[in-house]
Amino acid sequence: MSKSDNSTENSTECPTCGDNFETGRAMKIHHSRTHGESLVETSDIECPTCGREDFQSERGMKTHHKKAHGESIAGVKTECSWCGDEIRVPPGNYRKCDHHFCTDKGCEPEWRKQFSGENHSQWKGGKQTYTCSNCGGEVTRAPADVNGENVFCNRDCYTDWKGDQMRGPDHHNWKGGYTQNKNWPEIRQRALAADGYQCQGCGVSEEEHRSEHGAGLSVHHIFPRMEFDDPHEADSVDNLVTLCRGCHAKWEGIPLRPELSD
C-alpha cells in the first residue's frame, strides 16, 4: 500500500513543512527523519511471520525475515531427496538439478551410497587379483584400472618389462639391424678394467672424467658392429678400447687402437 502519490514522487518540496531540497530522495530522507513518516512507495509484500507490509521488494522482505526471525526463506521451497525435510534452494540450482539435499545433515552422501558398489550401473565385481606380467607377483586392482592384457605391480616392474619386451625385433618401430648384447654391462666393465679405467688416448681417469663431464668413460668399438656377420662378435674385449669423450670423437671411424704414451 502506498504512502505517497504522484505529486510527491518526484517533488523536492516537503509536503509537511514546505522546505525545498536539491533532490526528491533528499526530501524523502528529511521527511522520514524529521516527521517520522516514510514517503517511499511500498508494495503489498507481507512478512509471513510478523505481517509487516512496508517492503519495497521481495528481497527486502526475505532479508528482514532472516534478521528479525532468525530463519532464511530465500530460494525455492522443496523437499530433501533423502530425508524428506522441507528445504530451500537457490532458484538456479532448483532449475538445474533434479535432486536437492539438506546442507547440514550429510544427506547427499547417504543418498549417493545407494548408487555405489554393487548398486552402480557399471559395477564389474569389485577389485580382482591379476598376475604381474613382469615378476609374476599378485596384483589387486579394480577392472576399470586395468588397460590391455598386461598388468604390473608398479612402475619399476613396467619399466623392466618394457626394456625386455619392447626392444629389437619386438619393438613396434623395428626396421632391422642388431640388438645390444644382453651382457653388455658386464662386457663394458671388463673392457674398462683391462684398460685400468683410463682413457687410452689421453690418460684421463674414470674419476676425473666423471668429475668433469658427469659421466664415466666410454667403451669404443675399434671395428664397428656392422663389419661383423654376428654383431655380438664385435663385443670382444680385443675389439674394445676405453676413451674419454674428446678422444672418442677423434677416434670414431678409425679402425686402430690408440696407444697410450708413457
Disulfide bonds with the S-S distance in Angstrom:
none
